[in-house]
């Protein structure tokens, strides 16, 4: 039977050990904030300030109109004018430009004659994703200019009005920061508890723990409680930092975020405790925790790469990654303001993850010294 008194004694003992371990305290409180700030500023999928050069062989008012349309978009930064086509390749090779716009000598003549006028966009494709976005930007501006010429003086039969929900500015930071909360909490939680039992073995205090009249469940829960409190404080701090520093909207219920974070952290802490009980070495436990949490949470949760474009085998693996479901929770509560009626599947999986994490930790942990 679970005894609150024995549970509190184990939790108090772990808290006292944690207070003496400044490295673990730094890992618990400082590292999540550093990772959030570093990744929040470093990771961005927005493409702007595209270095653009121009080879204008027409030098007509028409070509200048097109260039003005590119400038007005705010995405392109013009870095110079070229005189000859032979200058394009060396410029792209040394990284002096990402895009070169080439106007033919008869550009204005073709347009004014009602014929198609080619506009060549030469793009540095060494970064395929950026190149694709740059081409889409250029294609959209050219298409808009063509339509304006076609319906000049006429009322267009159809006008398109677009509205973006949830992330009105289409800012990648609004998508990245809530995802970082999920990824960082998964990594930090597992790494914190991955040191608990292995530390007892390395310090030679497992004999004292084995002699105490506490059950395995009481030991596991007692050791988890201090880190659970720390994890919840980290979630609160990361949320406030995301809202105040990065300007990410928090449209949903913060209480729901904390409840689901509680179960997610419980499972992640249990996973770390499981690794600690198996490894019995702090170095090995830390390395195993990094491999088991960082790579899956970063690569297979949908944080960096869309799950829909992964191969079928990897898509199947992602269903086993708890960060995948917590990522939906954080982005849904932050950006969409959805409630438990939308997140009930993810909430149920968080509870299941907590039960599995704790179950593995209790099953593997042994008080015997042999």
C-alpha positions in Angstrom: 0.0 0.0 0.0 1.3 3.4 -1.0 2.3 5.4 2.1 2.2 9.3 1.8 4.7 9.5 4.7 7.3 7.2 3.1 6.6 8.9 -0.3 7.3 12.3 1.2 10.5 11.0 2.9 11.9 9.7 -0.4 10.9 12.9 -2.2 12.6 15.0 0.6 15.8 13.0 0.3 15.9 13.4 -3.4 15.3 17.2 -3.0 18.2 17.5 -0.6 20.5 15.6 -3.0 19.3 17.8 -5.9 20.0 21.0 -3.9 23.6 19.9 -3.4 24.1 19.0 -7.1 24.5 22.4 -8.8 25.0 20.8 -12.2 21.7 19.1 -12.1 20.0 22.3 -11.0 21.6 24.2 -13.9 20.4 21.4 -16.2 16.9 21.7 -14.8 16.4 25.5 -14.8 19.0 27.1 -17.1 19.3 24.7 -20.0 15.6 24.7 -21.1 15.7 28.5 -21.2 18.9 28.6 -23.1 17.7 26.0 -25.6 14.4 27.9 -26.1 16.1 31.2 -26.7 18.8 29.6 -28.9 16.5 27.5 -31.1 13.8 30.1 -31.1 16.1 32.7 -32.7 18.3 30.2 -34.7 15.5 28.1 -36.4 13.4 29.9 -38.9 11.6 28.8 -42.0 10.9 32.3 -43.2 12.8 33.3 -46.3 13.5 37.1 -46.6 16.2 39.4 -47.7 16.8 37.3 -50.8 20.0 38.6 -52.4 19.0 39.5 -55.9 21.0 40.6 -58.9 19.6 42.0 -62.2 20.7 41.6 -65.8 18.4 44.1 -67.5 19.2 44.0 -71.3 16.0 46.0 -72.0 16.3 48.9 -69.6 12.7 50.0 -70.4 9.9 51.4 -68.2 8.3 47.9 -68.4 11.4 46.2 -66.9 11.6 48.8 -64.2 7.9 48.3 -63.3 8.6 44.6 -62.8 11.7 45.3 -60.6 9.6 47.8 -58.6 7.1 45.0 -58.0 9.9 42.8 -56.6 11.1 45.6 -54.4 7.6 46.3 -53.1 7.2 42.6 -52.0 9.7 43.1 -49.2 11.3 39.7 -49.8 14.1 40.7 -52.1 17.3 42.8 -51.5 19.0 44.0 -54.7 22.7 43.6 -54.6 23.8 44.8 -58.0 23.3 45.0 -61.8 25.1 42.7 -64.2 26.3 43.7 -67.7 26.8 40.3 -69.4 25.2 36.8 -69.0 28.7 35.4 -68.4 28.7 37.2 -64.9 25.8 35.1 -63.6 27.6 31.8 -62.9 30.6 33.3 -61.0 28.2 35.4 -58.9 26.1 32.4 -57.9 29.3 30.3 -57.3 30.7 32.6 -54.8 27.3 33.1 -53.1 27.0 36.8 -54.0 23.3 36.3 -54.9 20.5 33.8 -54.5 18.5 35.0 -57.5 19.3 36.6 -60.8 16.6 38.2 -62.9 17.3 38.3 -66.6 15.3 40.6 -68.9 15.7 40.0 -72.7 16.5 43.0 -75.0 12.9 43.0 -76.4 11.0 42.6 -73.1 9.0 45.8 -73.5 8.5 45.3 -77.2 6.9 41.9 -76.7 4.7 43.1 -73.9 3.4 46.2 -75.7 2.8 44.0 -78.8 0.5 41.7 -76.8 2.9 38.8 -76.9 4.4 36.7 -74.1 7.6 38.2 -72.8 10.1 35.8 -71.0 11.6 36.8 -67.7 14.3 34.4 -66.6 14.9 33.7 -62.9 18.2 32.0 -62.2 18.2 30.5 -58.7 21.0 29.0 -56.6 19.6 25.5 -56.0 22.2 24.3 -53.5 19.6 24.9 -50.8 16.6 23.2 -52.4 14.0 24.3 -49.9 15.1 28.0 -50.0 15.3 27.8 -53.8 11.8 26.5 -54.1 10.4 29.3 -51.9 12.4 31.9 -53.9 11.0 30.5 -57.2 7.5 30.6 -55.8 7.9 34.2 -54.7 9.3 35.2 -58.1 6.6 33.3 -60.0 3.8 34.9 -57.9 5.1 38.4 -58.5 5.5 37.8 -62.2 2.0 36.3 -62.4 0.4 39.2 -60.5 2.1 41.7 -62.8 0.9 39.8 -65.9 -2.7 39.7 -64.6 -2.6 43.4 -63.9 -1.5 44.1 -67.5 -4.2 41.9 -68.9 -7.1 43.4 -66.9 -5.7 47.0 -67.0 -8.6 49.3 -67.3 -11.1 46.5 -66.8 -12.8 45.2 -63.7 -11.6 41.6 -63.1 -14.5 39.1 -63.1 -13.2 37.3 -60.0 -11.3 38.8 -57.1 -9.7 36.5 -54.6 -9.7 37.5 -50.9 -7.5 35.3 -48.6 -7.7 34.9 -44.9 -5.1 33.0 -42.8 -6.4 31.5 -39.6 -4.3 30.9 -36.4 -1.0 32.3 -37.7 -2.1 35.4 -39.5 1.4 36.7 -40.2 2.6 33.3 -41.4 5.5 33.6 -39.0 7.5 30.4 -38.6 8.4 31.5 -35.1 4.8 31.1 -34.0 5.0 27.5 -35.1 8.5 26.8 -33.9 8.3 28.1 -30.3 5.3 25.9 -29.1 7.0 23.0 -30.7 10.2 23.7 -28.9 8.4 23.6 -25.6 7.4 20.0 -26.4 10.8 18.9 -27.7 12.8 20.5 -24.9 10.6 19.2 -22.1 10.9 15.7 -23.5 14.7 15.9 -23.6 15.2 17.7 -20.2 12.7 15.5 -18.3 14.3 12.3 -19.4 17.8 13.5 -18.9 17.1 14.7 -15.3 15.8 11.4 -14.0 18.3 9.4 -16.0 20.8 10.3 -13.3 18.7 9.5 -10.2 19.2 5.7 -9.7 22.6 5.6 -11.5 23.8 8.3 -9.1 22.8 6.1 -6.1 24.9 3.2 -7.5 27.9 5.4 -8.3 27.9 7.1 -4.9 27.4 3.8 -3.0 24.1 4.9 -1.3 22.0 2.2 -2.9 22.7 0.1 0.2 21.0 2.6 2.4 18.0 2.8 0.0 17.7 -0.9 -0.1 17.6 -1.1 3.7 14.7 1.4 3.9 11.1 -0.1 4.3 9.8 1.5 1.1 8.3 -0.2 -1.9 9.6 0.1 -5.5 6.6 2.3 -6.4 7.3 4.6 -3.5 10.9 5.0 -4.5 10.1 5.7 -8.1 7.3 8.2 -7.3 9.3 9.8 -4.5 12.3 10.4 -6.7 10.1 11.7 -9.5 8.1 14.3 -7.5 10.9 16.9 -7.2 11.6 16.7 -10.9 8.0 16.8 -11.8 7.7 20.1 -9.9 10.8 21.4 -11.7 9.4 20.3 -15.1 6.1 22.1 -14.5 8.0 25.2 -13.5 10.0 24.9 -16.7 6.8 24.7 -18.8 5.4 27.8 -17.1 8.7 29.7 -17.7 9.0 28.5 -21.3 5.4 29.5 -22.0 5.9 33.0 -20.5 9.1 33.4 -22.4 7.5 32.4 -25.7 4.7 34.9 -25.2 6.7 37.8 -23.9 10.0 37.4 -25.7 8.9 35.9 -29.0 5.4 37.3 -29.2 3.7 33.9 -29.7 0.0 34.1 -29.0 -1.5 32.0 -26.2 -5.1 31.6 -27.3 -6.1 28.5 -25.4 -6.6 27.6 -21.7 -3.3 27.6 -19.8 -4.7 25.3 -17.2 -5.4 22.6 -19.9 -1.8 23.1 -21.1 -0.5 22.4 -17.6 -2.7 19.3 -17.0 -1.6 17.7 -20.3 2.0 18.8 -19.6 1.8 17.0 -16.2 1.0 13.7 -17.8 3.6 14.2 -20.5 6.3 15.0 -18.0 5.3 12.1 -15.8 5.9 9.7 -18.8 9.1 11.4 -19.8 10.4 11.3 -16.2 9.5 7.7 -15.9 11.3 6.9 -19.2 14.4 8.6 -17.7 14.1 6.6 -14.5 13.8 3.4 -16.6 17.0 4.3 -18.4 18.7 5.1 -15.1 17.8 1.8 -13.6 19.0 -0.2 -16.6 22.3 1.7 -17.2 23.6 2.1 -13.5 26.1 4.6 -14.8 25.5 8.4 -15.0 27.5 8.8 -18.2 25.9 5.9 -20.0 22.4 6.9 -18.7 22.9 10.5 -20.0 24.0 9.2 -23.4 21.1 6.8 -23.6 18.6 9.5 -22.6 19.9 11.8 -25.3 19.6 9.1 -28.0 16.2 8.0 -26.8 14.7 11.5 -26.6 16.6 14.1 -28.6 16.7 12.4 -32.0 13.2 11.0 -32.0 11.6 14.2 -30.6 13.6 16.5 -32.9 13.3 14.5 -36.1 10.3 12.2 -35.9 7.7 14.3 -34.0 6.8 16.6 -36.9 8.7 19.5 -35.3 11.3 19.9 -38.1 9.9 17.8 -40.9 6.3 17.1 -41.9 5.4 13.5 -41.0 3.3 13.2 -44.2 6.4 13.4 -46.4 8.3 10.7 -44.6 8.7 7.2 -45.9 5.9 4.8 -44.7 8.2 2.9 -42.4 9.3 6.1 -40.6 5.6 7.3 -40.5 4.8 4.2 -38.6 7.6 4.8 -36.1 6.4 8.3 -35.4 3.3 6.9 -33.7 5.6 5.6 -30.9 7.0 9.1 -30.3 5.2 10.8 -27.4 6.5 14.2 -28.5 4.4 13.9 -31.7 1.2 14.1 -29.7 2.4 16.7 -27.2 3.4 18.9 -30.2 -0.2 18.8 -31.4 -1.2 19.9 -27.9 1.1 22.8 -27.6 0.5 24.2 -31.1 -3.3 23.6 -30.7 -3.5 25.5 -27.4 -1.1 28.2 -28.3 -2.2 29.0 -31.9 -5.7 27.6 -32.3 -7.1 28.0 -28.7 -8.7 24.5 -28.9 -9.9 22.7 -25.9 -10.0 19.1 -24.6 -12.9 18.3 -27.1 -10.3 18.6 -29.9 -7.3 17.3 -27.9 -9.0 14.3 -26.2 -7.1 11.8 -28.3 -3.8 13.4 -27.5 -4.8 13.8 -23.9 -5.6 10.1 -23.6 -2.3 9.2 -25.2 -0.5 11.4 -22.7 -2.1 9.5 -19.9 -1.1 6.2 -21.5 2.5 7.5 -21.9 2.6 8.4 -18.2 1.3 4.9 -17.3 3.9 3.2 -19.5 6.8 5.4 -18.4 6.0 4.8 -14.7 5.3 1.1 -15.3 8.7 0.6 -17.0 10.5 2.4 -14.2 8.8 0.4 -11.4 9.2 -2.9 -13.2 13.0 -2.5 -13.9 14.0 -0.9 -10.6 15.3 -3.3 -8.1 16.3 -2.6 -4.5 18.5 -5.7 -4.4 22.2 -5.1 -4.6 23.0 -8.2 -6.6 
